[in-house]
Amino acid sequence: MSEQTRYRTVVVDGLSVFYREAGPADAPVLLLLHGFPSSSRMFEPLLGRLADRFRLIAPDYPGFGHSDAPEPGGFAYTFDRIAEVMARFVATIGVERHLLYVQDYGGPVGFRMALAEPGRLTGLVVQNAVAHEVGLGPLWDVRREYWRDRAGHEAAVRENFLSLAAARTRHVGDDPDPQRYDPDLWTDEHAFLSRPGQAAIQLDLFYDYRTNVASYPRWQEWLRRERPRLLVLWGRYDTSFQVAGAEAYRSDVPDAEVYVLDGGHFLLDTRADEVASLVRGFASTGR
């Protein structure tokens, strides 16, 4: 029973935060931070493969999954604010130290948490999460225009980010074997994105993404100074985050373990066994 996934909620800053948890209560903790437009659900393949050895905790951010989604007028959808809520979430459930696994939006959330409280970190797993401009592909041209002129480019970003076709592309990318991908992956995500109020939430949060790019030099400096234990996993068929973004981490942490796998933006879609094996080995040798 200790390996069975539990589905829980906890109140943090007045918000109901949903999270998935699996593994023994006294085992080393893996904190799993999801990407856009996903939720803790994306980590179910890891929960089923690593709970024999680790305590895995995967929360949904405010505005995502099954956590509360207050209207933007009552909650600031910024990466600073989400990182604050996630840090308080970790403290509320009583976790003192953890290995941090970040994917996509989990990167900017996790880097903020790590810089604020580096003593909590036992290691860092980065999976298709960018901290260097070379990792941002051509799709970001439209998104940069949105940051420069939000009103003038909102319609283009809606199509680029919130359509069903975009949801599919996020998963499949340019994988030459698209039949490996379960279409429920993106249709379920798109259903969440189609809920009332979601467009405003996600457009606010993506507009704030410009602060992440501005923070890259500070994150890189922290990596060079602290030299955390670092495992980098990347799907080569990701059309948003380029493979160069994976290799760039070596410039900050030369002894980082870097693996580029035959998968997309969400590696667990098709490479869950490989990812779980690499994470197991990395986490088992941690401090």
C-alpha positions, 0 to 999 in steps of 0.5 A: 500500500505504501506504493499506491498513489494518493490524491490529496489537497492542502490549503496554501495561502487560502488556495486548495492545492491538489497533489499526487503522492506515492511511495513510503513516507520516510523515503527520499523525496522527489518533488515533481514540478509540471509544465504548460499546459499540463498538471501533476498528471504528467508524472503518473508514469514516474509515480508508477515506476519509482514509488518502491524507492522514493516518495514522489510528490507532484502538485498542481500549480494554482490555475492548473489541474485540480488546484484552485484557479482564482480569477486573475483579478484576485491572484497574480499569475506570475512565476514569482507568485507561483514559486512562492505558493509552491515553496509554502506548499513544500513547507506545509506538507513538512518536506525539508529536503528534496530532489527537484524534477522540473519540466517546462514551466517547472523550470522557472518555478523550480529555479526560483525555489532553489535560489531562494532556499538552496539548502532544501535541494539534494539534486536537480533533474531538468527535463525540457526546461530552458535556462539559456536563450539557445534553447528557445526555438523559432516558435518563440518569435511570435511569443517575443512579439507578444511580450513587446506588444501584448494587445497587438499579438494576443490573437496570434498567441492564443492560436499558438498556445491554446488551440487543439492543434497546438496542444498536439504539437506540444506532445508530438513535435517533429517525431517521425513516429507520431503513432506512439502518442496517445491522443488523450494526452493533448485532448485532456489538456485541451479540455482543461485549457477550455474551461471558463477563465483559463485563457485569461490565466494562461495569457497572463502567465505567458506574458510574465514568461519574459521575466524568466528569459531575463532571469537566465543569467542569474540562474546560470550564475547560480548553477556555476557557483553552486554546482548542484548535482544535475541530470538533464533529460531532453526530447530531441523532437521538441519543436519549442525547446531546442536540443542546444538548450540541453547541452548549454547546461554543461557550460555551467555545470561541467559534470552534469549528466546530459541525455538526449532521448528519442521523444518529444517535449513530454518525454514521459509520453513515450520514454517513461522506462528510460527516464525512470531508470536514469532518475532512479540511478541519479537519485540513488547516488544523491547526498 
